[in-house]
């Protein structure tokens, strides 16, 4: 694993955007080559991504996805309906560090109860951690 900076240029005011400015930085820990990589990828690919796709059908995963969605709305929906849409985004600060493990487990259990009842027998989570 290694660390790399995520420059938070968007946190600067317009008048601060000058050559030589040091924008705020968030350190990211890259664990993609960690000891649990293969099992993490397996669980994410086999179970979590399909669950996410089915449960979060209106989730836009990135900017490209959002632009495609907005273009489809602009091309295919009447003006009256377009005015009813209220898209939004989140900028999370320390999202993963701030998530309560019990809340994550509760969210996974809810999604599985809704879309993957068979997972209940196959996926067990230690709630004491």
C-alpha positions in Angstrom: 0.0 0.0 0.0 1.0 3.6 -0.4 -0.3 7.1 0.1 -1.1 9.8 -2.5 -2.6 13.3 -2.2 -6.0 14.2 -3.5 -5.8 18.0 -4.2 -9.0 19.8 -3.2 -8.7 22.7 -5.7 -12.5 23.1 -5.6 -12.2 24.2 -1.9 -10.3 27.4 -2.9 -12.0 30.7 -3.6 -11.6 32.1 -7.1 -9.1 34.8 -5.9 -6.9 32.1 -4.4 -6.4 30.3 -7.7 -3.0 31.7 -8.5 0.3 30.1 -9.5 2.1 28.6 -6.5 -1.0 28.2 -4.3 -1.0 25.1 -2.1 -4.6 23.7 -2.2 -5.9 21.7 0.7 -5.0 18.0 0.4 -6.5 14.8 1.6 -4.2 11.8 1.8 -5.6 8.6 0.2 -4.3 5.2 1.2 -4.1 3.0 -1.9 -4.7 -0.6 -0.8 -5.3 -2.1 -4.2 -2.3 -4.4 -3.8 -3.1 -5.3 -0.2 -3.2 -8.8 1.2 -7.0 -9.0 0.9 -7.2 -7.7 -2.7 -8.4 -11.0 -4.3 -11.1 -11.7 -1.7 -12.2 -8.1 -1.8 -12.5 -8.1 -5.6 -14.3 -11.5 -5.5 -16.9 -10.3 -2.9 -17.4 -7.0 -4.7 -17.7 -8.5 -8.2 -19.8 -11.5 -7.3 -22.1 -10.1 -4.7 -22.0 -6.4 -3.9 -21.9 -4.9 -7.4 -24.9 -6.9 -8.6 -26.8 -6.0 -5.4 -25.9 -2.3 -5.9 -27.0 -2.4 -9.5 -30.4 -3.9 -8.6 -31.0 -1.9 -5.4 -29.7 1.4 -6.6 -31.2 1.5 -10.0 -31.1 5.3 -10.2 -27.5 5.6 -9.0 -25.2 7.6 -11.2 -21.6 6.4 -10.6 -19.6 9.1 -12.2 -19.6 12.3 -14.2 -19.9 10.5 -17.6 -22.9 8.5 -16.2 -24.5 11.7 -15.1 -24.0 13.5 -18.4 -25.5 10.5 -20.3 -28.5 10.5 -17.9 -29.0 14.3 -18.3 -28.7 14.0 -22.1 -31.4 11.3 -22.2 -33.7 13.3 -20.1 -33.1 16.4 -22.3 -33.8 14.4 -25.4 -36.6 12.1 -24.3 -38.7 13.9 -21.7 -41.3 16.7 -22.2 -40.4 20.1 -20.7 -43.1 19.8 -18.1 -41.6 16.6 -16.7 -38.0 18.0 -16.9 -39.0 20.7 -14.4 -39.9 18.0 -11.9 -36.4 16.4 -11.7 -34.2 17.5 -8.9 -30.8 15.8 -9.4 -28.2 16.4 -6.6 -24.7 15.2 -5.7 -22.8 14.7 -2.5 -19.2 15.6 -1.6 -18.4 13.4 1.3 -15.5 14.3 3.6 -14.0 11.2 5.2 -17.0 9.1 4.1 -15.6 5.7 4.9 -14.0 6.7 8.2 -17.3 8.2 9.4 -19.5 5.3 8.6 -20.7 3.3 11.6 -20.1 -0.4 11.0 -23.5 -1.2 12.4 -25.1 1.2 9.9 -23.3 -0.4 7.0 -24.5 -3.8 8.1 -28.0 -2.5 8.5 -27.9 -1.0 5.0 -26.6 -4.2 3.5 -29.2 -6.3 5.3 -32.0 -4.0 4.1 -30.8 -4.2 0.5 -30.4 -8.0 0.7 -33.9 -8.3 2.2 -35.3 -6.3 -0.7 -33.3 -7.8 -3.6 -31.4 -10.8 -2.5 -33.2 -13.0 0.0 -31.0 -15.9 -0.9 -27.9 -14.0 0.3 -29.1 -14.3 3.9 -28.0 -17.9 4.0 -24.7 -17.2 2.2 -23.4 -14.0 3.6 -22.8 -13.6 7.3 -21.3 -10.4 8.8 -19.7 -10.3 12.3 -21.6 -7.5 14.0 -19.2 -7.5 17.0 -16.3 -5.9 15.1 
